[in-house]
Amino acid sequence: MMKREAGKPVETLGARVGGAASGHGGVARHHRWRAPGAFGLIGWLLAACLPAPVLACRYNVRDLGFIDVESEGYTLHCLIPEAFGEAEREPWRQALDPVLDGANVRWDFVAAGGALRQTDATHLRTALSGPLPGLVLVSPDGFATNLCATLPGAVSPGRAAALLEEWVTSPIRRQIAGVAGRAFGVVLLFEGTDREANTAAAREIERAIEEIKRGMGALPKEIRAAPELVRLPPRDFPEEQALLWSMGLEASPTEKPRAAIFYGRARWIGPLIEMEHLVAPNLTRLFGIIGEDCECGMDLAWTRGTVLPLRWTDSLHATAAKSLGFDPDSPMVRAEALRILGRYSRSFETARARGETAAPAEPAFAMGGRPMVAAVEVDASAPPAVADPTPPGARAITRTNQPARRSPHADPGRVLLIMAMIGLIIVFGTLLVLMTAMRRWRESARPDKRGRHSREPDA
């Protein structure tokens, strides 16, 4: 029996177990094996070796549609006489700044006698020869319009502000931005003079929306509200001249209706769809792309279509942020989104870096700008589901310049390499666990100072 020393409490079995469990001495500490550390290391190695596309992306294509990129905006040139000084320029600043606040339009002064950049010369030389001051608006796709061409004489700052108001907002554009901010997207129907064709087109769009609703549950990221139909009747065409101009359309209606799809910050995606191609499978596949993971491996360049000239108000921003679950104007979000766009938007970034104003040959139809009517063909054998496991829209639009999606899992060599790396990690992890177990066992079998093995309990 152990003798109790004066003033020292007897060490009980409960105290020993408690001490071992808390990591402070005790016989049981020699049997503690910290295997989770080895498994944690294996987990980190597996995560590090997996390719980035395998890991889930936080954003989808719709999310990136709300990210504002400066090179995608419009430019307004205020043409002034060479003799204009600061005193003459200040009234223009006071008139134009409030109108363009929040709009995707930046502006500057261009003096008549100043040197023009090569990219500006074509747009401005003719306008500079007319009455000054004047206004020329240039789209991100490179074409321009003289806003004062139909006005007699020079324009005043107040008149210019009223004129610009019509170019940064309108009823249809506000409706498109509002719906796209809270829903999957918008199908804008440009109605023609044929009323029966308009009714048939609207019916087909509604059928596509119903199909999209049934497939939204399988999207990589939840989108709560389905797309909506917005109709632009011929009588409203004059009021929507800025919308039509930004898409390269004439102000006069056609006989048959046409349609275009918008998402994000009123961003156009896909072709201008003519009546003969306005069928549900083509619409569902385009929306399948909008709902796709942004790092799925496809080139995002052609999803960055023209953004309508629009004032993005605080109300629109709040609606979008609530729908997205994050602030699209946050510097951290914007930086991450621009990184993704830079990584997966090869042709888009190359064109912008070279200063090309026109859309590249591939995929020109989806970059917006002057519309290129795509012969979107329907593959009857393909199910028109939003969550189609094959590249969304690939079979429907491949022949009209849509680049084929490159899946990170489609390369057999890459798959074999990943499997080999995982096998090496498993072997390494197994050896690590065995070495750890052997070391712990040797420590437990080593005799202590009293000549007893540490595995033997005290009497």
N, C-alpha and C positions, 0 to 999 in steps of 0.2 A: 504494500500500500504506500502511496506517495505521501511524504510528510509535508505538512503545510508550514511554510515559513511565516514568521510573525509579520503581520502587516501586509501580507500578500494574499490576495484572493485565490481560491482554488480555481484552476483552469478546467472548465467543464467541456463536455463534448459539444454542447451547443455553441460555446464560445469559439471552439476550434473551427467548427463548420462555418459559423458566421464570419470568422476571420478569413478563412479560405475563400469564401464567396465574395468578400469585399476586397480581396487581393492583398491582405495584410497577414502574411505568415500562415501557419497551420500546415499540418501534414498534407492536406488535400491539394495544396498549391502545386506540388510536384506532378499532380495528375491533370492539371488544367492544360488543355490543348487549344490554342487559339487558331483553329482551322479556318474560321470565317475570314481571317486576313488573307489566307491563300486563295480562297474562293473569290474574295473581293478583287484580288489582283487579276485573277483569271477573267472576271467580268469586265474589268477595265480594258484588258488586252483585247477581248472580243469586240467591245464597243469601238476601240480605236482602229481595229482592222476592218470593220465593216465599212463599205463605201457609204458616202454621205447620202445618196439617194435612198438607201435602204432605211435610214432613219426617217421618222415621220416629219414632214414639213409643217411648220406652224401656219403657213399661208396657202391659199389657193389662188387661182388666176383672178377671181373676182376681187380678192383682197388687194392684189397689186394694181387693180384698175383704179383704186382710190389714191395711189401714190402720185403726187405731182412732180413731174420732171420738167425742169425749166426749158429744155430743148424742144418739148412738145407743145409749148404755148405759142400764142400769136404775138406779132410785133406790130405796133402802130407807129408809123413815122409821121410826125408833125412837120410839115414842110413850111419853112419860113424864109423870108427874104434875107439876104446876106447881111443887111444892115441892122437886123434885129439884135438889140442888146438885152441885158438882164431886165431892164425896166419893161420892155415889151414882152419878154418871155414869162414873167411872173404871173400875169393874168391867165395864161394858158395852163400853168401848173395848178393854179387855184381852181380852174374849171375842170381839168381832166383827172387830177388825182382822186377826188371823191368818187367819180363815176367808175373808174377802173379799180378802185379798192376792192380786193377780193376776187377780181376777175383774172382769168388766165391770159391776160394781155399786158405786155410791158411796152412802154413807149419811150420815144426819144425825139429830139429835135434834129432835123436835117436842113442845113442852110443851103440856099440855092447855089452859092458859089463854092461850097465845100467839095472836097474830094469824095467821091462815092466808092464804096467797096464794090468789087466785081459782082458779088451776089445781090447787091441792092440796085445796081445800075439799071437793069432791065425793068424793074418795078417802078423806079422813081424818076427816070429821065423824062418820060412823057409828062408825068404829073407836075414836075418842077417847071415845065415850060408853060403851065397854065397859071391861073390866078393864085396868088399866095396871100395868106397861109392856106394850106390844104392838108388833107389827111389821106394816108395810104395804109391799108391794113394788109399784112402779109401772113398767110397761114403757115403752120409748121410743115406743110407739104410743098411749100414753095410758090404757090400762085397768090396773086395779090389783086386788090380792087381799090380803085380811087373812090373814097366815100363821098367826095365833093364833086364828082364828075357831072352830076345833073343839077348842081346848084349854080345859080348865076353869081359871078363875082367871087370875091374872097369870103371866107367863112369867119365868123367871129368866135371868140371862146365860148360864149353861151350857146350859140347855135351848134358848135362842135360837140359840146357836152350833151345836148339833147339828141344829136344824131348818134353819138356813141351809146347812149342808153338803149337804143333799139338794137344795137349789135351785141350787147353783153347780157341781154335778158329778153325773154318773150314767154308767152303762156305755155307753149308746147315744150320749150326747153326747160322751163321750171318744172313742168310735170314729169319730163323724162328724168331729170336729176333727182326729183323727190322719190319717184318709184324705184329708180336704180339704187338709191341710197339705202332703202329698207328691204328691197326684194332681190331676187335672183338676177333680174334684168328687165329690159323693155324690148318689145317688138313694136317698132314704129311702122305703121302702115301708111304709105303715101297713096291716098286714094286717087283713082283716075276718074275719067268722065263716064266710064261704063259702070253703072250702079250695080248691075247683077254680078259683075266681076268683083266689085268691092265687097259685096256680101259673101261671095264664095271664098275670097281671100281671108276675110275676117273669121269665117267659120273654120277654115283650115288652121289658122293660127290658134284659135281657141282649142281645137282638137290637140294640137301640139302641146299647149300649156297643160292640158289634162294629163297627157302622157308624161310630161316632165314632173308633174306633181307626184305621180305614182312611183317615179324612180328617184326622187330626191333623198329618200331615206338611206340610199346606198352611196351617197357622195362621200368623198374622203373627209370633208368638213361640213358640219351642219349648216344649211341655209334654210331659214325658217319660212320665208315667203316665196311663193312661186312667181315666175315672170308675169308681166301684165301687158296687155295690148293698149297701145296709144294710137289713136287715129288722127291723121292730118288731112282734113278735107280740102278740096281745091280752093274753096273760098278763103281759107286761111293762108294760102301760099304767100301772098304779098306781105303779110305780117311776119312770116318766117323766112325772109330773104337771107338773113345771116346763117340760119341753119342750112338752107339749101346751098348757099355759096360755099360753106365750109365742107360740104360733101361733094362739091363739084356738080351740082344739079341745076337745071334751069328753073326759073321761077314759074313757068307754065306747066300745068299738069299734063300727064300722058293719058292715053286712052285706058290702058290697063294699069292696075295698081302695082306697086312695088313695095318692098319691105327692107328694113335694116334693123340690126340688133345692137342695142347699147347696154353697157354695164358699167359698174364703177362710177367714176366721176363723169358721167355722160360720155363714155368712150365707145366709139364705133368698133365693132369686130365683125370680120367676115365680109362677104361681098354685098353689093346692092342686089337683092334677090328679085329677079323678074317674076312675073305671074306664073310662067310655066314651070318654074323651079320652086315656087312657094308651096312646099308640101311639108307635112309634119316631120318626117324623118330628117330632112335637112336642118330644120330648126332645132330639133332635140339634140342632134349631134353638136351643133354649135354651142348650145347651152351646156352640153356635157364637157366641152373644153373649158368654158367659164368656171365650172365647178371642179375642175381638175386640180390635183396637187401641183403647186408651182414648181416643184423640183422633181417632176416625174420624168425628166429627161428630154422633153420636147423643146424646140426652139421657141422661146417666148416672144421673139421679135414680131411675129405677125399678129400677136394678140394685142400689141400696142398700137391700136388704130387711132384715128384722129379723134381728139376730144373736141366737143362742140364749144364754140366761144360762149362763155358762161361766167356769171358772177357766182362764186361759191360762198353762200351766206353762212352765218353762224347757225341758223336753223338747219340747213342742209348738212353742215358738218356734224351737228349733234345727232341727227338722225342716222347718219352713216356710222358714227362711232358706236352708237347703241346697237346697231345691227351687227357690226363687225366684232364687238367685244374689245376693241382697242382704239386708240387715237391714231388715225392715219397720218396726222401731221406731227406726231411725236418724232423728235430727232433720232431717237434710237430705232424706232420702227422704220423710219424713212431710210436710215443708213443700212439696215438689214435688207430692206426691200430692194434698194439700189444695188446691193451686193448680189442678190439673187438675179436681178435683171441683167447685170453686167456679166454674170456667169452663164446664164442660159439664153441670152439674147444676142447671139453672135452677129447675125446679119444686120440687126437693128443698130447695135452700137457701132459697127463698122461704117454704116452709112452716115450716122450722125458725126462720127469722128472725121470722116472725109469731107464733111460739109455738103453732102448730097442732099438736095432739097426734094427731089423726086423719090418716090418709093423704089427700092431695088426690084430687079426683075423677079426675084423670088423672096418672099411671097407678096407681090405687089397688090394682089386683090384685097388683102386684109389689112394693109397699112393705112387705109383711108384715102383721103385726097380724091383726085379725079376717079370716079367710080369705074371699076372694070367689071363688067357684067360677067359673072362666073357661070359657066355651064355646070351647075351643081347636079350631078347625076344621082339617081336613087338606086341603091343596091337592094333589091327586094329580098334577098336572102339574109340581110343583116337586120337584127332586131333593133328597132328604134328606141333603145333604152338609154337613159341618161348615163347610167353607170356601166356602159359597155366596157368589158375588159380589154378590148382592142383600142388602139388610138382613137379617141373620140373624133369623129368627122373625117378620119383618114380616107375611108373608102368612098365617102361622098364627095370629097373635095380634092383628092390627090391630083386629079387631072387638071385642076385649076390653080396650080402653084402652091398648094399647101405642102410644106415640108413634112416628110415622114418623121414620126416620132421615134426617137432612139431610146429604147428602154435599157437601163443599166443591167437588167437581168437577161438581155437577149443574146449576149456574147458568151458562147460556150467556154472560151478560154478564160474569161473573167470569172465565170462560175467555178471552174476547176481550181483557179488560183485561190479563190475565197475558201473553197472546201479544204484545200491543202493547208492554208494558213490556220483554219480552225482546227484541223487535225494536229498540227504542230503545237498549237496552244494547249490542246487537251493532253497531249503527251507530256509537255512541259509542266502542266499543272499537276498531273498525276505524280511525276517525279518529285515535285516540290512538296506535295502532301506526304509522300512516303519518307522523304528526308526529314521533314518536320516531326513525323511520328517517331522515327528512329532516334532522333536527337532527344526527344522528350523521354523515350523509354530508357535511354542510357543515363540520363540525369536522374531518373527515378530509381535506377538500379545501383547507383554509385553510393558506397558506404559513407556515413556521416562521421563526425569527429569521435563519436562514442563507439565506432566500429560496427554499427548496425546499418543495415540497408534502409534507405529512406522510405521504402514501401512498407517496412514493419512498423506497426503502431506502437506507441509508448504503452508501457504497462500501466 
